[in-house]
Amino acid sequence: MYEITSARARRYRLPTLDFGNADRIDVRLVVQTGILPRLRPAWPPRGRRRQVGGASVNAPRACFERAFEALAQAGRDRSAA
């Protein structure tokens, strides 16, 4: 995921290895490389603190393509103003 992120998490690091989790997914990089981020959704059931679910899925490509188009349009709108 480092290929499609713009930073590494400062909060979750292994200092001795100079290693941090991938952070801040960059829409432009997802569209350019075609690499989709992996999501690991999970949620606690009502009244309990344990995690339910543990799936690992790819984010849908279409949401990144639409976001990229919206960013491009916003850039065109700013330059026209």
N, C-alpha and C positions, 0 to 999 in steps of 0.2 A: 504494500500500500504506500510505501514511501514515494513511489513513482507518481502518485496522483495527489499528494498532499503538499501543502505549502509550508508546513512546520512540523516540529516534533513536540509532544507534550512535555512541558517543564515539570509538571507536578508528579507524573508517574515515570520516574527515571531509575535506571541502575547506574549510579555515578561511576562505579569502578569500571564499567564497560562502556561508558559514555553512550548509553543507549536510551532512547525514549520512544514511547508509542507514537505512531503516526497520528497527526492531528490536523484539522482544518483541510478538509477535502476541497480541492480546487476544481471547479466545474470545467474550466478550460482544459485542464490536463486529462480529465476523464474523457471528454469528447475527443481530444486529439489522439490519445493513446488507445482508447477503447477498453481500458482496464476499468472494471466496475468494482466499487468497494464492497467488501464482505460485511454484512450486518449480522449481529448476534442478538436478536431480540429476546427478552425475557421479562417477566413481570411477577410481582408477588400476588398471591391470592388474597382475597379479603380477609383481614384480621390475622394474617400470618406474615412472618418475615422471610420465609424460605422462597427461593426462586422457583418459578414454574416455567417450563420451556427451556430450551437450550439449542434451538435451531441455528443454523448458519446459512444465510441466503445472500444472493447478489441483489443489490439495489437495481431497480428497473432503469434501463438505459434511457428510456423516453423522458424521465423526469430531469435528467442531466441535459439532454438535448434541448428541452423546452427552457430550462434555466439559462442555458448558454444563449439561446435566441433572445430571451428577455434581457439579458445583460448587454448583448450587442445592440438591441433596440434602444435601451437606456443610454448607451454611449452615443448612438446617432442622434437621439433627442437632445442630449447635452451639447453636442457639437453644433447642432443647428440653432440653438438658442443664443 
